[in-house]
């Protein structure tokens, strides 16, 4: 059986700094072939050096197949990905990039409310640019930042049309989510990406909403509390026949790595979806923020998963 394509080799076409601490990186095919298609707000995993893989939202619109555009905020206390992007990456460098996955799926007729904080606007830039190009105006973006927003130049048309509301938290209040969401209509769709405080407030504001009307994009994995009831179980890799015992103190991901399983990993916190893997027997204990209920019947995010039974069989 042919192995699926995991990455494509791209070249760094250009890098600029639209605001202090923010790098915008343009990736292209070396021979200028069209890139694999993506949906608005999709993510890619960028393989920087062996063992260093990070997930970023695409900022450009899906009709722009000649490039992938990402924006990276330098996080001095991060895990090393943003520091590498800011200090080491140069135009002309080659990187491996995963096929795009995920999307910000705006409703075709209902009002779409995007709530962003700082660099969390990146997936919504792609969605807004796509909506504008298709002539759809059933959206509004509420974007707060400390000072001038970093990538506002990518939303000039939407801002000029009054569909982008900016909030400078250095000199004014943060957006009132209850007011914003309460006035958007009973069938609106709401999306949020930003710092943890904003995401927590958003989730509280939409706690009673149906799942299909709300969507959260996290770029920092929440801490997962240890499961005191976890028991050892047998892990089986169906295609290779390899197996091992997964102990609570070791976890599934480390056990997979010890078995040499070829599974891409990025966030290690259940928020990016890079390590989604089909399962055959379990059932798994799902602790991710990526998969829907139907998807969990067939797939599992292994970086945070456990097992509710004595045996977990993965289709790898």
Beta strands, then each sheet from edge to edge (+ up, - down):
strand 1: 7-19
strand 2: 22-28
strand 3: 43-49
strand 4: 52-57
strand 5: 68-73
strand 6: 94-98
strand 7: 112-117
strand 8: 139-145
strand 9: 164-168
strand 10: 189-193
strand 11: 214-217
strand 12: 233-237
strand 13: 243-246
strand 14: 276-281
strand 15: 284-285
strand 16: 299-301
strand 17: 306-307
strand 18: 311-314
sheet 1: 4+ 3- 6+ 1- 2+ 5-
sheet 2: 9+ 8+ 7+ 10+ 11+
sheet 3: 13+ 12- 18- 14+ 16-
sheet 4: 15+ 17-
end
